[in-house]
Amino acid sequence: MSQILNCGLDQRTLALLVALIENGVNPEALANVVKELKRETQALKIDEEVSQNRKQFR
């Protein structure tokens, strides 16, 4: 299903999010949390790459 939706989430994560919504979590608020987590994850990956590159050039 996550591939059909092209949301970038694995099936387990998508199922957990659907369950949260079914149990009353505000879908818009949940979407904002997911977006923020994706941004933070990407930022951490970039920081890690920069750190690795700095180590290579020392």
PDBQT receptor file of N, H, CA, C and O in Angstrom, charges set to zero:
ATOM      1  N   MET A   1       0.819  -1.197   0.000  1.00  0.00    +0.000 N 
ATOM      2  CA  MET A   1       0.000   0.000   0.000  1.00  0.00    +0.000 C 
ATOM      3  C   MET A   1       0.863   1.261   0.000  1.00  0.00    +0.000 C 
ATOM      4  O   MET A   1       0.547   2.227  -0.694  1.00  0.00    +0.000 OA
ATOM      5  N   SER A   2       1.964   1.257   0.784  1.00  0.00    +0.000 N 
ATOM      6  H   SER A   2       2.221   0.473   1.348  1.00  0.00    +0.000 HD
ATOM      7  CA  SER A   2       2.803   2.454   0.840  1.00  0.00    +0.000 C 
ATOM      8  C   SER A   2       3.423   2.762  -0.514  1.00  0.00    +0.000 C 
ATOM      9  O   SER A   2       3.664   3.926  -0.836  1.00  0.00    +0.000 OA
ATOM     10  N   GLN A   3       3.683   1.725  -1.315  1.00  0.00    +0.000 N 
ATOM     11  H   GLN A   3       3.486   0.780  -1.054  1.00  0.00    +0.000 HD
ATOM     12  CA  GLN A   3       4.211   1.958  -2.658  1.00  0.00    +0.000 C 
ATOM     13  C   GLN A   3       3.143   2.569  -3.553  1.00  0.00    +0.000 C 
ATOM     14  O   GLN A   3       3.440   3.422  -4.390  1.00  0.00    +0.000 OA
ATOM     15  N   ILE A   4       1.917   2.138  -3.380  1.00  0.00    +0.000 N 
ATOM     16  H   ILE A   4       1.675   1.445  -2.700  1.00  0.00    +0.000 HD
ATOM     17  CA  ILE A   4       0.811   2.698  -4.158  1.00  0.00    +0.000 C 
ATOM     18  C   ILE A   4       0.629   4.177  -3.814  1.00  0.00    +0.000 C 
ATOM     19  O   ILE A   4       0.386   5.000  -4.696  1.00  0.00    +0.000 OA
ATOM     20  N   LEU A   5       0.748   4.502  -2.542  1.00  0.00    +0.000 N 
ATOM     21  H   LEU A   5       0.945   3.833  -1.825  1.00  0.00    +0.000 HD
ATOM     22  CA  LEU A   5       0.583   5.882  -2.098  1.00  0.00    +0.000 C 
ATOM     23  C   LEU A   5       1.811   6.738  -2.371  1.00  0.00    +0.000 C 
ATOM     24  O   LEU A   5       1.735   7.966  -2.338  1.00  0.00    +0.000 OA
ATOM     25  N   ASN A   6       2.949   6.089  -2.641  1.00  0.00    +0.000 N 
ATOM     26  H   ASN A   6       3.011   5.091  -2.667  1.00  0.00    +0.000 HD
ATOM     27  CA  ASN A   6       4.212   6.788  -2.883  1.00  0.00    +0.000 C 
ATOM     28  C   ASN A   6       4.520   7.771  -1.752  1.00  0.00    +0.000 C 
ATOM     29  O   ASN A   6       4.870   8.926  -1.993  1.00  0.00    +0.000 OA
ATOM     30  N   CYS A   7       4.384   7.290  -0.520  1.00  0.00    +0.000 N 
ATOM     31  H   CYS A   7       4.100   6.351  -0.324  1.00  0.00    +0.000 HD
ATOM     32  CA  CYS A   7       4.559   8.156   0.644  1.00  0.00    +0.000 C 
ATOM     33  C   CYS A   7       5.935   8.013   1.285  1.00  0.00    +0.000 C 
ATOM     34  O   CYS A   7       6.278   8.770   2.193  1.00  0.00    +0.000 OA
ATOM     35  N   GLY A   8       6.721   7.051   0.821  1.00  0.00    +0.000 N 
ATOM     36  H   GLY A   8       6.443   6.436   0.083  1.00  0.00    +0.000 HD
ATOM     37  CA  GLY A   8       8.054   6.880   1.374  1.00  0.00    +0.000 C 
ATOM     38  C   GLY A   8       8.077   6.219   2.740  1.00  0.00    +0.000 C 
ATOM     39  O   GLY A   8       9.093   6.263   3.434  1.00  0.00    +0.000 OA
ATOM     40  N   LEU A   9       6.976   5.612   3.131  1.00  0.00    +0.000 N 
ATOM     41  H   LEU A   9       6.150   5.576   2.568  1.00  0.00    +0.000 HD
ATOM     42  CA  LEU A   9       6.902   4.926   4.417  1.00  0.00    +0.000 C 
ATOM     43  C   LEU A   9       6.791   3.431   4.177  1.00  0.00    +0.000 C 
ATOM     44  O   LEU A   9       6.169   2.992   3.210  1.00  0.00    +0.000 OA
ATOM     45  N   ASP A  10       7.402   2.649   5.069  1.00  0.00    +0.000 N 
ATOM     46  H   ASP A  10       7.907   3.007   5.854  1.00  0.00    +0.000 HD
ATOM     47  CA  ASP A  10       7.268   1.208   4.915  1.00  0.00    +0.000 C 
ATOM     48  C   ASP A  10       5.873   0.772   5.376  1.00  0.00    +0.000 C 
ATOM     49  O   ASP A  10       5.139   1.540   5.997  1.00  0.00    +0.000 OA
ATOM     50  N   GLN A  11       5.536  -0.453   5.062  1.00  0.00    +0.000 N 
ATOM     51  H   GLN A  11       6.132  -1.078   4.557  1.00  0.00    +0.000 HD
ATOM     52  CA  GLN A  11       4.190  -0.957   5.329  1.00  0.00    +0.000 C 
ATOM     53  C   GLN A  11       3.862  -0.941   6.825  1.00  0.00    +0.000 C 
ATOM     54  O   GLN A  11       2.742  -0.611   7.214  1.00  0.00    +0.000 OA
ATOM     55  N   ARG A  12       4.826  -1.293   7.647  1.00  0.00    +0.000 N 
ATOM     56  H   ARG A  12       5.736  -1.561   7.330  1.00  0.00    +0.000 HD
ATOM     57  CA  ARG A  12       4.597  -1.322   9.098  1.00  0.00    +0.000 C 
ATOM     58  C   ARG A  12       4.313   0.080   9.640  1.00  0.00    +0.000 C 
ATOM     59  O   ARG A  12       3.394   0.274  10.435  1.00  0.00    +0.000 OA
ATOM     60  N   THR A  13       5.108   1.045   9.202  1.00  0.00    +0.000 N 
ATOM     61  H   THR A  13       5.854   0.887   8.556  1.00  0.00    +0.000 HD
ATOM     62  CA  THR A  13       4.917   2.421   9.661  1.00  0.00    +0.000 C 
ATOM     63  C   THR A  13       3.566   2.951   9.217  1.00  0.00    +0.000 C 
ATOM     64  O   THR A  13       2.851   3.583   9.995  1.00  0.00    +0.000 OA
ATOM     65  N   LEU A  14       3.221   2.693   7.974  1.00  0.00    +0.000 N 
ATOM     66  H   LEU A  14       3.801   2.180   7.341  1.00  0.00    +0.000 HD
ATOM     67  CA  LEU A  14       1.934   3.147   7.461  1.00  0.00    +0.000 C 
ATOM     68  C   LEU A  14       0.783   2.526   8.253  1.00  0.00    +0.000 C 
ATOM     69  O   LEU A  14      -0.196   3.205   8.564  1.00  0.00    +0.000 OA
ATOM     70  N   ALA A  15       0.897   1.249   8.575  1.00  0.00    +0.000 N 
ATOM     71  H   ALA A  15       1.692   0.697   8.322  1.00  0.00    +0.000 HD
ATOM     72  CA  ALA A  15      -0.141   0.577   9.360  1.00  0.00    +0.000 C 
ATOM     73  C   ALA A  15      -0.263   1.205  10.750  1.00  0.00    +0.000 C 
ATOM     74  O   ALA A  15      -1.370   1.375  11.263  1.00  0.00    +0.000 OA
ATOM     75  N   LEU A  16       0.873   1.546  11.356  1.00  0.00    +0.000 N 
ATOM     76  H   LEU A  16       1.772   1.408  10.940  1.00  0.00    +0.000 HD
ATOM     77  CA  LEU A  16       0.841   2.194  12.671  1.00  0.00    +0.000 C 
ATOM     78  C   LEU A  16       0.171   3.565  12.600  1.00  0.00    +0.000 C 
ATOM     79  O   LEU A  16      -0.602   3.934  13.484  1.00  0.00    +0.000 OA
ATOM     80  N   LEU A  17       0.472   4.308  11.551  1.00  0.00    +0.000 N 
ATOM     81  H   LEU A  17       1.100   4.008  10.833  1.00  0.00    +0.000 HD
ATOM     82  CA  LEU A  17      -0.137   5.629  11.395  1.00  0.00    +0.000 C 
ATOM     83  C   LEU A  17      -1.645   5.518  11.193  1.00  0.00    +0.000 C 
ATOM     84  O   LEU A  17      -2.409   6.297  11.762  1.00  0.00    +0.000 OA
ATOM     85  N   VAL A  18      -2.069   4.559  10.390  1.00  0.00    +0.000 N 
ATOM     86  H   VAL A  18      -1.449   3.926   9.927  1.00  0.00    +0.000 HD
ATOM     87  CA  VAL A  18      -3.505   4.344  10.169  1.00  0.00    +0.000 C 
ATOM     88  C   VAL A  18      -4.180   3.966  11.484  1.00  0.00    +0.000 C 
ATOM     89  O   VAL A  18      -5.269   4.453  11.790  1.00  0.00    +0.000 OA
ATOM     90  N   ALA A  19      -3.536   3.102  12.258  1.00  0.00    +0.000 N 
ATOM     91  H   ALA A  19      -2.652   2.706  12.010  1.00  0.00    +0.000 HD
ATOM     92  CA  ALA A  19      -4.098   2.700  13.550  1.00  0.00    +0.000 C 
ATOM     93  C   ALA A  19      -4.225   3.899  14.489  1.00  0.00    +0.000 C 
ATOM     94  O   ALA A  19      -5.220   4.029  15.204  1.00  0.00    +0.000 OA
ATOM     95  N   LEU A  20      -3.228   4.766  14.487  1.00  0.00    +0.000 N 
ATOM     96  H   LEU A  20      -2.420   4.661  13.907  1.00  0.00    +0.000 HD
ATOM     97  CA  LEU A  20      -3.306   5.966  15.329  1.00  0.00    +0.000 C 
ATOM     98  C   LEU A  20      -4.493   6.838  14.925  1.00  0.00    +0.000 C 
ATOM     99  O   LEU A  20      -5.224   7.342  15.778  1.00  0.00    +0.000 OA
ATOM    100  N   ILE A  21      -4.675   7.010  13.631  1.00  0.00    +0.000 N 
ATOM    101  H   ILE A  21      -4.082   6.601  12.937  1.00  0.00    +0.000 HD
ATOM    102  CA  ILE A  21      -5.800   7.816  13.144  1.00  0.00    +0.000 C 
ATOM    103  C   ILE A  21      -7.128   7.162  13.521  1.00  0.00    +0.000 C 
ATOM    104  O   ILE A  21      -8.062   7.839  13.951  1.00  0.00    +0.000 OA
ATOM    105  N   GLU A  22      -7.203   5.848  13.357  1.00  0.00    +0.000 N 
ATOM    106  H   GLU A  22      -6.444   5.298  13.007  1.00  0.00    +0.000 HD
ATOM    107  CA  GLU A  22      -8.429   5.127  13.721  1.00  0.00    +0.000 C 
ATOM    108  C   GLU A  22      -8.734   5.238  15.207  1.00  0.00    +0.000 C 
ATOM    109  O   GLU A  22      -9.888   5.116  15.620  1.00  0.00    +0.000 OA
ATOM    110  N   ASN A  23      -7.702   5.468  16.011  1.00  0.00    +0.000 N 
ATOM    111  H   ASN A  23      -6.765   5.567  15.676  1.00  0.00    +0.000 HD
ATOM    112  CA  ASN A  23      -7.886   5.597  17.455  1.00  0.00    +0.000 C 
ATOM    113  C   ASN A  23      -8.009   7.047  17.908  1.00  0.00    +0.000 C 
ATOM    114  O   ASN A  23      -7.907   7.341  19.099  1.00  0.00    +0.000 OA
ATOM    115  N   GLY A  24      -8.226   7.948  16.961  1.00  0.00    +0.000 N 
ATOM    116  H   GLY A  24      -8.309   7.709  15.993  1.00  0.00    +0.000 HD
ATOM    117  CA  GLY A  24      -8.562   9.315  17.325  1.00  0.00    +0.000 C 
ATOM    118  C   GLY A  24      -7.477  10.363  17.195  1.00  0.00    +0.000 C 
ATOM    119  O   GLY A  24      -7.720  11.532  17.496  1.00  0.00    +0.000 OA
ATOM    120  N   VAL A  25      -6.286   9.982  16.755  1.00  0.00    +0.000 N 
ATOM    121  H   VAL A  25      -6.089   9.033  16.511  1.00  0.00    +0.000 HD
ATOM    122  CA  VAL A  25      -5.233  10.988  16.576  1.00  0.00    +0.000 C 
ATOM    123  C   VAL A  25      -5.600  11.873  15.389  1.00  0.00    +0.000 C 
ATOM    124  O   VAL A  25      -6.071  11.387  14.361  1.00  0.00    +0.000 OA
ATOM    125  N   ASN A  26      -5.383  13.156  15.540  1.00  0.00    +0.000 N 
ATOM    126  H   ASN A  26      -5.000  13.551  16.375  1.00  0.00    +0.000 HD
ATOM    127  CA  ASN A  26      -5.683  14.113  14.485  1.00  0.00    +0.000 C 
ATOM    128  C   ASN A  26      -4.781  13.830  13.276  1.00  0.00    +0.000 C 
ATOM    129  O   ASN A  26      -3.558  13.906  13.394  1.00  0.00    +0.000 OA
ATOM    130  N   PRO A  27      -5.367  13.506  12.118  1.00  0.00    +0.000 N 
ATOM    131  CA  PRO A  27      -4.565  13.155  10.942  1.00  0.00    +0.000 C 
ATOM    132  C   PRO A  27      -3.638  14.278  10.472  1.00  0.00    +0.000 C 
ATOM    133  O   PRO A  27      -2.514  14.020  10.041  1.00  0.00    +0.000 OA
ATOM    134  N   GLU A  28      -4.108  15.506  10.556  1.00  0.00    +0.000 N 
ATOM    135  H   GLU A  28      -5.021  15.715  10.906  1.00  0.00    +0.000 HD
ATOM    136  CA  GLU A  28      -3.283  16.630  10.111  1.00  0.00    +0.000 C 
ATOM    137  C   GLU A  28      -2.074  16.814  11.029  1.00  0.00    +0.000 C 
ATOM    138  O   GLU A  28      -0.959  17.050  10.564  1.00  0.00    +0.000 OA
ATOM    139  N   ALA A  29      -2.306  16.704  12.321  1.00  0.00    +0.000 N 
ATOM    140  H   ALA A  29      -3.212  16.512  12.699  1.00  0.00    +0.000 HD
ATOM    141  CA  ALA A  29      -1.204  16.819  13.280  1.00  0.00    +0.000 C 
ATOM    142  C   ALA A  29      -0.212  15.677  13.085  1.00  0.00    +0.000 C 
ATOM    143  O   ALA A  29       1.000  15.884  13.147  1.00  0.00    +0.000 OA
ATOM    144  N   LEU A  30      -0.721  14.486  12.851  1.00  0.00    +0.000 N 
ATOM    145  H   LEU A  30      -1.705  14.318  12.800  1.00  0.00    +0.000 HD
ATOM    146  CA  LEU A  30       0.139  13.328  12.630  1.00  0.00    +0.000 C 
ATOM    147  C   LEU A  30       0.968  13.506  11.357  1.00  0.00    +0.000 C 
ATOM    148  O   LEU A  30       2.155  13.178  11.334  1.00  0.00    +0.000 OA
ATOM    149  N   ALA A  31       0.348  14.019  10.310  1.00  0.00    +0.000 N 
ATOM    150  H   ALA A  31      -0.615  14.286  10.329  1.00  0.00    +0.000 HD
ATOM    151  CA  ALA A  31       1.074  14.275   9.062  1.00  0.00    +0.000 C 
ATOM    152  C   ALA A  31       2.198  15.282   9.289  1.00  0.00    +0.000 C 
ATOM    153  O   ALA A  31       3.290  15.131   8.742  1.00  0.00    +0.000 OA
ATOM    154  N   ASN A  32       1.932  16.302  10.092  1.00  0.00    +0.000 N 
ATOM    155  H   ASN A  32       1.045  16.425  10.536  1.00  0.00    +0.000 HD
ATOM    156  CA  ASN A  32       2.972  17.293  10.393  1.00  0.00    +0.000 C 
ATOM    157  C   ASN A  32       4.135  16.670  11.153  1.00  0.00    +0.000 C 
ATOM    158  O   ASN A  32       5.294  16.999  10.899  1.00  0.00    +0.000 OA
ATOM    159  N   VAL A  33       3.830  15.779  12.078  1.00  0.00    +0.000 N 
ATOM    160  H   VAL A  33       2.889  15.512  12.284  1.00  0.00    +0.000 HD
ATOM    161  CA  VAL A  33       4.882  15.091  12.831  1.00  0.00    +0.000 C 
ATOM    162  C   VAL A  33       5.729  14.231  11.896  1.00  0.00    +0.000 C 
ATOM    163  O   VAL A  33       6.957  14.237  11.986  1.00  0.00    +0.000 OA
ATOM    164  N   VAL A  34       5.080  13.499  11.007  1.00  0.00    +0.000 N 
ATOM    165  H   VAL A  34       4.083  13.495  10.935  1.00  0.00    +0.000 HD
ATOM    166  CA  VAL A  34       5.805  12.643  10.060  1.00  0.00    +0.000 C 
ATOM    167  C   VAL A  34       6.704  13.490   9.164  1.00  0.00    +0.000 C 
ATOM    168  O   VAL A  34       7.857  13.130   8.928  1.00  0.00    +0.000 OA
ATOM    169  N   LYS A  35       6.194  14.600   8.668  1.00  0.00    +0.000 N 
ATOM    170  H   LYS A  35       5.257  14.893   8.859  1.00  0.00    +0.000 HD
ATOM    171  CA  LYS A  35       7.002  15.490   7.818  1.00  0.00    +0.000 C 
ATOM    172  C   LYS A  35       8.214  16.013   8.574  1.00  0.00    +0.000 C 
ATOM    173  O   LYS A  35       9.321  16.047   8.036  1.00  0.00    +0.000 OA
ATOM    174  N   GLU A  36       8.005  16.420   9.815  1.00  0.00    +0.000 N 
ATOM    175  H   GLU A  36       7.105  16.393  10.251  1.00  0.00    +0.000 HD
ATOM    176  CA  GLU A  36       9.110  16.944  10.616  1.00  0.00    +0.000 C 
ATOM    177  C   GLU A  36      10.152  15.863  10.891  1.00  0.00    +0.000 C 
ATOM    178  O   GLU A  36      11.353  16.127  10.838  1.00  0.00    +0.000 OA
ATOM    179  N   LEU A  37       9.700  14.660  11.183  1.00  0.00    +0.000 N 
ATOM    180  H   LEU A  37       8.724  14.445  11.226  1.00  0.00    +0.000 HD
ATOM    181  CA  LEU A  37      10.637  13.558  11.414  1.00  0.00    +0.000 C 
ATOM    182  C   LEU A  37      11.444  13.248  10.155  1.00  0.00    +0.000 C 
ATOM    183  O   LEU A  37      12.637  12.958  10.237  1.00  0.00    +0.000 OA
ATOM    184  N   LYS A  38      10.802  13.308   9.003  1.00  0.00    +0.000 N 
ATOM    185  H   LYS A  38       9.833  13.543   8.936  1.00  0.00    +0.000 HD
ATOM    186  CA  LYS A  38      11.527  13.084   7.744  1.00  0.00    +0.000 C 
ATOM    187  C   LYS A  38      12.582  14.169   7.531  1.00  0.00    +0.000 C 
ATOM    188  O   LYS A  38      13.707  13.875   7.129  1.00  0.00    +0.000 OA
ATOM    189  N   ARG A  39      12.215  15.430   7.804  1.00  0.00    +0.000 N 
ATOM    190  H   ARG A  39      11.301  15.670   8.131  1.00  0.00    +0.000 HD
ATOM    191  CA  ARG A  39      13.179  16.534   7.656  1.00  0.00    +0.000 C 
ATOM    192  C   ARG A  39      14.363  16.349   8.597  1.00  0.00    +0.000 C 
ATOM    193  O   ARG A  39      15.515  16.514   8.197  1.00  0.00    +0.000 OA
ATOM    194  N   GLU A  40      14.075  16.009   9.840  1.00  0.00    +0.000 N 
ATOM    195  H   GLU A  40      13.139  15.875  10.165  1.00  0.00    +0.000 HD
ATOM    196  CA  GLU A  40      15.140  15.825  10.825  1.00  0.00    +0.000 C 
ATOM    197  C   GLU A  40      16.042  14.649  10.451  1.00  0.00    +0.000 C 
ATOM    198  O   GLU A  40      17.262  14.723  10.600  1.00  0.00    +0.000 OA
ATOM    199  N   THR A  41      15.443  13.578   9.970  1.00  0.00    +0.000 N 
ATOM    200  H   THR A  41      14.452  13.518   9.849  1.00  0.00    +0.000 HD
ATOM    201  CA  THR A  41      16.226  12.418   9.549  1.00  0.00    +0.000 C 
ATOM    202  C   THR A  41      17.153  12.785   8.403  1.00  0.00    +0.000 C 
ATOM    203  O   THR A  41      18.321  12.398   8.394  1.00  0.00    +0.000 OA
ATOM    204  N   GLN A  42      16.634  13.529   7.440  1.00  0.00    +0.000 N 
ATOM    205  H   GLN A  42      15.685  13.843   7.447  1.00  0.00    +0.000 HD
ATOM    206  CA  GLN A  42      17.454  13.960   6.306  1.00  0.00    +0.000 C 
ATOM    207  C   GLN A  42      18.593  14.863   6.773  1.00  0.00    +0.000 C 
ATOM    208  O   GLN A  42      19.723  14.735   6.304  1.00  0.00    +0.000 OA
ATOM    209  N   ALA A  43      18.296  15.769   7.691  1.00  0.00    +0.000 N 
ATOM    210  H   ALA A  43      17.377  15.873   8.072  1.00  0.00    +0.000 HD
ATOM    211  CA  ALA A  43      19.329  16.665   8.212  1.00  0.00    +0.000 C 
ATOM    212  C   ALA A  43      20.418  15.873   8.931  1.00  0.00    +0.000 C 
ATOM    213  O   ALA A  43      21.601  16.185   8.796  1.00  0.00    +0.000 OA
ATOM    214  N   LEU A  44      20.032  14.861   9.685  1.00  0.00    +0.000 N 
ATOM    215  H   LEU A  44      19.071  14.607   9.794  1.00  0.00    +0.000 HD
ATOM    216  CA  LEU A  44      21.022  14.030  10.376  1.00  0.00    +0.000 C 
ATOM    217  C   LEU A  44      21.891  13.262   9.383  1.00  0.00    +0.000 C 
ATOM    218  O   LEU A  44      23.095  13.114   9.593  1.00  0.00    +0.000 OA
ATOM    219  N   LYS A  45      21.284  12.777   8.306  1.00  0.00    +0.000 N 
ATOM    220  H   LYS A  45      20.306  12.897   8.136  1.00  0.00    +0.000 HD
ATOM    221  CA  LYS A  45      22.054  12.069   7.280  1.00  0.00    +0.000 C 
ATOM    222  C   LYS A  45      23.072  13.002   6.639  1.00  0.00    +0.000 C 
ATOM    223  O   LYS A  45      24.216  12.613   6.403  1.00  0.00    +0.000 OA
ATOM    224  N   ILE A  46      22.660  14.218   6.360  1.00  0.00    +0.000 N 
ATOM    225  H   ILE A  46      21.730  14.534   6.552  1.00  0.00    +0.000 HD
ATOM    226  CA  ILE A  46      23.571  15.192   5.754  1.00  0.00    +0.000 C 
ATOM    227  C   ILE A  46      24.706  15.514   6.718  1.00  0.00    +0.000 C 
ATOM    228  O   ILE A  46      25.867  15.572   6.313  1.00  0.00    +0.000 OA
ATOM    229  N   ASP A  47      24.377  15.724   7.990  1.00  0.00    +0.000 N 
ATOM    230  H   ASP A  47      23.433  15.677   8.318  1.00  0.00    +0.000 HD
ATOM    231  CA  ASP A  47      25.410  16.000   8.993  1.00  0.00    +0.000 C 
ATOM    232  C   ASP A  47      26.406  14.849   9.079  1.00  0.00    +0.000 C 
ATOM    233  O   ASP A  47      27.611  15.072   9.190  1.00  0.00    +0.000 OA
ATOM    234  N   GLU A  48      25.905  13.630   9.028  1.00  0.00    +0.000 N 
ATOM    235  H   GLU A  48      24.926  13.449   8.938  1.00  0.00    +0.000 HD
ATOM    236  CA  GLU A  48      26.776  12.456   9.090  1.00  0.00    +0.000 C 
ATOM    237  C   GLU A  48      27.694  12.395   7.872  1.00  0.00    +0.000 C 
ATOM    238  O   GLU A  48      28.876  12.078   8.001  1.00  0.00    +0.000 OA
ATOM    239  N   GLU A  49      27.156  12.695   6.691  1.00  0.00    +0.000 N 
ATOM    240  H   GLU A  49      26.195  12.952   6.586  1.00  0.00    +0.000 HD
ATOM    241  CA  GLU A  49      27.973  12.691   5.475  1.00  0.00    +0.000 C 
ATOM    242  C   GLU A  49      29.065  13.753   5.547  1.00  0.00    +0.000 C 
ATOM    243  O   GLU A  49      30.208  13.498   5.167  1.00  0.00    +0.000 OA
ATOM    244  N   VAL A  50      28.719  14.928   6.027  1.00  0.00    +0.000 N 
ATOM    245  H   VAL A  50      27.791  15.135   6.335  1.00  0.00    +0.000 HD
ATOM    246  CA  VAL A  50      29.704  16.006   6.159  1.00  0.00    +0.000 C 
ATOM    247  C   VAL A  50      30.795  15.589   7.134  1.00  0.00    +0.000 C 
ATOM    248  O   VAL A  50      31.980  15.813   6.888  1.00  0.00    +0.000 OA
ATOM    249  N   SER A  51      30.390  14.987   8.232  1.00  0.00    +0.000 N 
ATOM    250  H   SER A  51      29.427  14.804   8.432  1.00  0.00    +0.000 HD
ATOM    251  CA  SER A  51      31.352  14.532   9.232  1.00  0.00    +0.000 C 
ATOM    252  C   SER A  51      32.293  13.481   8.645  1.00  0.00    +0.000 C 
ATOM    253  O   SER A  51      33.500  13.521   8.881  1.00  0.00    +0.000 OA
ATOM    254  N   GLN A  52      31.741  12.551   7.887  1.00  0.00    +0.000 N 
ATOM    255  H   GLN A  52      30.760  12.518   7.695  1.00  0.00    +0.000 HD
ATOM    256  CA  GLN A  52      32.558  11.511   7.254  1.00  0.00    +0.000 C 
ATOM    257  C   GLN A  52      33.540  12.124   6.256  1.00  0.00    +0.000 C 
ATOM    258  O   GLN A  52      34.700  11.719   6.195  1.00  0.00    +0.000 OA
ATOM    259  N   ASN A  53      33.076  13.093   5.481  1.00  0.00    +0.000 N 
ATOM    260  H   ASN A  53      32.133  13.422   5.531  1.00  0.00    +0.000 HD
ATOM    261  CA  ASN A  53      33.940  13.748   4.495  1.00  0.00    +0.000 C 
ATOM    262  C   ASN A  53      35.075  14.503   5.176  1.00  0.00    +0.000 C 
ATOM    263  O   ASN A  53      36.205  14.499   4.687  1.00  0.00    +0.000 OA
ATOM    264  N   ARG A  54      34.786  15.142   6.289  1.00  0.00    +0.000 N 
ATOM    265  H   ARG A  54      33.868  15.146   6.687  1.00  0.00    +0.000 HD
ATOM    266  CA  ARG A  54      35.830  15.870   7.018  1.00  0.00    +0.000 C 
ATOM    267  C   ARG A  54      36.899  14.913   7.529  1.00  0.00    +0.000 C 
ATOM    268  O   ARG A  54      38.089  15.225   7.489  1.00  0.00    +0.000 OA
ATOM    269  N   LYS A  55      36.474  13.749   8.007  1.00  0.00    +0.000 N 
ATOM    270  H   LYS A  55      35.507  13.495   8.040  1.00  0.00    +0.000 HD
ATOM    271  CA  LYS A  55      37.426  12.761   8.507  1.00  0.00    +0.000 C 
ATOM    272  C   LYS A  55      38.330  12.260   7.389  1.00  0.00    +0.000 C 
ATOM    273  O   LYS A  55      39.507  11.984   7.624  1.00  0.00    +0.000 OA
ATOM    274  N   GLN A  56      37.800  12.139   6.181  1.00  0.00    +0.000 N 
ATOM    275  H   GLN A  56      36.844  12.363   5.990  1.00  0.00    +0.000 HD
ATOM    276  CA  GLN A  56      38.583  11.649   5.049  1.00  0.00    +0.000 C 
ATOM    277  C   GLN A  56      39.670  12.637   4.653  1.00  0.00    +0.000 C 
ATOM    278  O   GLN A  56      40.735  12.227   4.189  1.00  0.00    +0.000 OA
ATOM    279  N   PHE A  57      39.422  13.920   4.826  1.00  0.00    +0.000 N 
ATOM    280  H   PHE A  57      38.557  14.252   5.203  1.00  0.00    +0.000 HD
ATOM    281  CA  PHE A  57      40.368  14.934   4.373  1.00  0.00    +0.000 C 
ATOM    282  C   PHE A  57      41.337  15.387   5.459  1.00  0.00    +0.000 C 
ATOM    283  O   PHE A  57      42.102  16.327   5.245  1.00  0.00    +0.000 OA
ATOM    284  N   ARG A  58      41.318  14.753   6.586  1.00  0.00    +0.000 N 
ATOM    285  H   ARG A  58      40.696  13.989   6.760  1.00  0.00    +0.000 HD
ATOM    286  CA  ARG A  58      42.256  15.120   7.662  1.00  0.00    +0.000 C 
ATOM    287  C   ARG A  58      43.516  14.318   7.560  1.00  0.00    +0.000 C 
ATOM    288  O   ARG A  58      44.422  14.485   8.376  1.00  0.00    +0.000 OA
TER     289      ARG A  58
